[in-house]
Amino acid sequence: MQPMPEWLLKDEQYLPHRDREAFLNRSILSFLSVLSKGRPRGGKEEGRGRMEPLVKVLAVFTAILLVSLTRSPSFLAMAGTGLLVVLSLQSGERIATVLKTSLAVAVFTVLILLPSAFWGHGSSLVMITAKVLISVTSVKLVAVTTEWASISGAFKRLGAPDLFILVFDIALKYITLLGEFALTMLYALKLRSVGRNAGKTTSLAGIAGTLFLKSKEMAEEMYAAMECRGFTGEYHVGRMLRLGFREVTLGTAIVLLVVTFYFVRA
């Protein structure tokens, strides 16, 4: 009887080199952040603080229009004060999300317009930065407090073309569907990455290519489903418009803003 080879009797200890997964973790967190906004939310907790999307869209459009047209620092101060009051009524997480985006855009605006301040246009730098800050904060506040799916109904009530609503609605739904598919592939890549992976770029390129093929397949299936169900491209608002205390308060604030713009305009 022949003895066992020595290599069969040795203990195998596979210790792969550690690799950094910060990029994958950031990608997963960014996908989760987008999907958390795109997924439909509901329940009693959401219903208590719900406001009609139409009122919010009209309010932010009006505020941005007035802010962009004014040349009065007093009006900008009043609009900014009112926006801060509305922002202070939100939760701490929402305030942090809004301020993170708005302050980043404001700093970028200052850097772009900084050369004009050296040429004696410091007032323009302050005015434009304030307008950008107020506009971005308003839009971001509406974005974090409104379900994406309900915005298409607000556009329909405003008389937007059905083709625009179709493209907008499908884009929002596909961001969620393809985002979930990409998130699953990122999890699979993270679980199967053992040791040091020097080809992260190649792996991500493969994920992007797979997403492209999946989106093409889903588009063909959606087109066939629309044909089978007799979709004509027309959108209809399914429920009645409900105006409560929140909507009346916001509408009154916008009316006061318009009146203030009329009296303090320069």
C-alpha positions in Angstrom: 0.0 0.0 0.0 1.5 3.3 -1.1 1.6 6.1 1.5 -0.5 9.3 1.1 1.2 12.1 -0.7 2.4 14.9 1.6 0.4 17.6 -0.2 -2.8 15.7 0.7 -1.9 15.8 4.4 -1.2 19.5 4.6 -3.8 21.9 5.9 -5.0 24.4 3.3 -5.2 27.9 4.6 -6.5 30.3 2.0 -6.0 33.9 3.2 -7.0 36.3 0.4 -5.7 39.8 0.4 -8.0 42.4 1.7 -9.4 44.8 -0.8 -11.2 48.1 -0.4 -15.0 48.1 -1.1 -15.7 51.8 -0.5 -16.6 52.3 -4.2 -19.1 49.4 -4.2 -20.6 50.5 -0.8 -21.0 54.1 -2.0 -22.7 52.8 -5.2 -25.1 50.6 -3.3 -25.9 53.5 -0.9 -26.5 55.9 -3.8 -28.8 53.4 -5.5 -30.7 52.8 -2.3 -31.1 56.6 -1.9 -32.6 56.9 -5.3 -34.9 53.9 -4.9 -36.2 55.1 -1.6 -37.5 58.2 -3.3 -38.9 56.4 -6.3 -40.7 53.6 -4.6 -44.4 54.5 -3.8 -45.0 55.3 -0.2 -48.3 55.0 1.6 -49.9 54.3 4.9 -51.3 56.4 7.8 -48.0 58.1 8.6 -47.7 59.5 5.1 -51.4 60.4 4.9 -51.3 62.7 7.9 -48.8 65.0 6.4 -49.8 64.7 2.8 -50.4 67.8 0.7 -51.8 68.0 -2.8 -48.9 67.9 -5.3 -50.6 70.3 -7.6 -50.5 73.1 -5.0 -46.9 72.4 -4.3 -45.9 72.5 -8.0 -47.8 75.7 -8.6 -46.3 77.3 -5.5 -42.7 76.4 -6.4 -43.2 77.5 -10.0 -44.6 80.9 -8.9 -41.9 81.4 -6.3 -39.1 80.6 -8.8 -40.6 82.9 -11.4 -40.9 85.8 -8.9 -37.5 85.3 -7.5 -35.9 85.2 -11.0 -37.7 88.4 -12.1 -37.1 90.5 -9.0 -34.2 93.0 -8.6 -35.0 93.9 -5.0 -32.9 92.5 -2.2 -35.8 93.1 0.2 -38.1 90.8 -1.8 -35.3 88.1 -1.8 -35.0 88.5 2.0 -38.7 88.0 2.4 -38.9 85.0 0.1 -35.9 83.5 1.9 -37.4 84.0 5.3 -40.7 82.4 4.2 -38.7 79.4 2.8 -36.8 79.0 6.0 -40.1 78.9 7.9 -41.4 76.1 5.7 -38.1 74.3 5.9 -38.0 74.5 9.7 -41.3 72.6 9.8 -39.7 69.5 8.2 -37.9 66.7 9.9 -34.2 66.9 10.6 -33.3 64.3 7.9 -35.2 66.2 5.2 -33.6 69.5 6.3 -30.1 68.0 6.1 -30.9 66.5 2.6 -32.2 69.9 1.3 -29.4 72.0 2.7 -26.7 69.6 1.5 -27.9 70.0 -2.1 -28.7 73.7 -2.0 -25.5 74.8 -0.2 -23.4 72.8 -2.7 -25.1 74.5 -5.6 -24.7 77.9 -4.0 -21.0 77.3 -3.4 -20.6 76.3 -7.1 -22.4 79.5 -8.2 -20.1 81.6 -6.1 -17.1 80.0 -7.6 -18.4 80.6 -11.1 -19.3 84.2 -10.5 -16.3 85.1 -8.3 -14.4 86.7 -11.2 -17.2 89.2 -11.7 -16.8 90.4 -8.1 -13.2 91.4 -8.9 -14.5 93.6 -11.7 -16.8 95.6 -9.4 -20.0 93.5 -9.7 -20.2 92.3 -6.2 -24.0 93.1 -5.9 -24.7 90.8 -8.9 -22.8 88.0 -7.2 -24.9 88.3 -4.1 -28.2 88.6 -6.0 -27.6 85.7 -8.3 -26.4 83.4 -5.5 -29.4 84.2 -3.4 -31.8 83.5 -6.3 -30.1 80.2 -7.1 -30.1 79.2 -3.4 -33.8 80.0 -3.0 -34.8 78.3 -6.2 -32.8 75.1 -5.6 -34.0 74.9 -2.0 -37.6 75.2 -3.1 -37.3 72.5 -5.8 -35.4 70.1 -3.5 -38.0 70.6 -0.8 -40.8 69.7 -3.1 -38.8 66.7 -4.4 -38.2 65.2 -0.9 -41.7 65.8 0.3 -43.6 64.5 -2.8 -44.0 61.1 -4.3 -42.6 60.9 -7.8 -45.7 59.0 -9.1 -48.1 61.8 -7.9 -46.2 64.5 -9.8 -47.5 63.3 -13.2 -51.1 63.8 -11.9 -50.2 67.4 -11.0 -48.9 68.0 -14.5 -52.1 66.5 -16.0 -54.2 68.9 -14.0 -52.0 71.8 -15.2 -52.8 70.8 -18.8 -49.5 69.3 -19.8 -49.5 67.2 -23.0 -50.1 63.5 -22.6 -46.8 62.7 -24.4 -44.8 64.7 -21.9 -46.6 62.9 -19.0 -46.0 59.5 -20.7 -42.3 60.1 -21.0 -42.0 61.5 -17.5 -44.0 58.7 -15.9 -42.2 55.9 -17.7 -38.8 57.5 -16.9 -39.6 57.5 -13.2 -40.8 53.9 -13.2 -37.8 52.7 -15.1 -35.5 54.5 -12.8 -36.9 52.3 -10.0 -37.1 49.0 -11.9 -33.6 49.3 -13.4 -32.2 50.7 -10.2 -33.4 47.6 -8.3 -31.9 45.3 -11.0 -28.6 47.2 -10.8 -28.6 47.0 -7.0 -29.1 43.2 -7.2 -26.1 43.0 -9.5 -24.0 45.1 -7.2 -24.8 42.9 -4.3 -23.9 39.9 -6.3 -20.6 41.5 -7.4 -19.8 42.3 -3.7 -20.5 38.8 -2.5 -18.5 37.1 -5.2 -15.5 39.4 -5.0 -13.0 37.3 -3.0 -9.6 38.8 -2.4 -8.2 41.7 -4.3 -10.0 42.6 -7.5 -8.0 44.7 -9.9 -10.7 44.8 -12.5 -13.4 46.8 -10.8 -13.9 49.0 -13.9 -14.4 45.9 -16.1 -17.0 44.5 -13.7 -18.9 47.8 -13.6 -18.8 48.0 -17.4 -20.4 44.6 -17.5 -23.1 45.8 -15.2 -23.8 48.8 -17.4 -24.0 46.6 -20.5 -26.4 44.2 -18.8 -28.6 47.1 -17.7 -28.7 48.3 -21.3 -29.8 44.9 -22.6 -32.3 44.6 -19.8 -33.8 48.0 -20.5 -34.2 47.1 -24.2 -36.0 43.9 -23.3 -38.3 45.7 -20.8 -39.1 48.4 -23.4 -40.2 45.8 -25.9 -42.3 44.0 -23.3 -43.9 47.2 -22.2 -44.8 48.2 -25.8 -46.4 44.8 -26.3 -48.4 45.1 -23.1 -49.6 48.5 -24.1 -50.8 47.1 -27.4 -52.6 44.2 -25.7 -54.4 46.5 -23.2 -55.4 49.1 -25.8 -53.5 52.0 -24.4 -54.2 55.1 -26.4 -51.7 57.4 -24.8 -54.4 59.4 -22.9 -54.0 60.1 -19.1 -56.9 60.7 -16.8 -56.9 62.0 -13.3 -58.3 59.3 -11.1 -59.3 61.2 -7.9 -60.8 64.5 -7.0 -58.7 67.5 -5.9 -58.7 67.8 -2.1 -57.9 71.2 -0.6 -57.4 71.3 3.2 -55.8 73.6 5.7 -52.3 73.0 4.5 -53.2 73.8 0.9 -55.1 76.9 1.8 -52.2 78.1 4.0 -49.6 77.6 1.2 -51.9 79.2 -1.4 -52.3 82.3 0.9 -48.6 82.5 1.4 -48.0 82.5 -2.4 -50.7 85.2 -2.9 -48.9 87.3 -0.3 -45.6 86.7 -2.1 -47.2 87.9 -5.3 -48.6 91.0 -3.6 -45.2 91.7 -2.0 -43.5 91.4 -5.4 -45.8 93.9 -6.9 -45.2 96.5 -4.2 -41.4 96.1 -3.7 -40.3 95.5 -7.2 -37.5 97.7 -8.5 
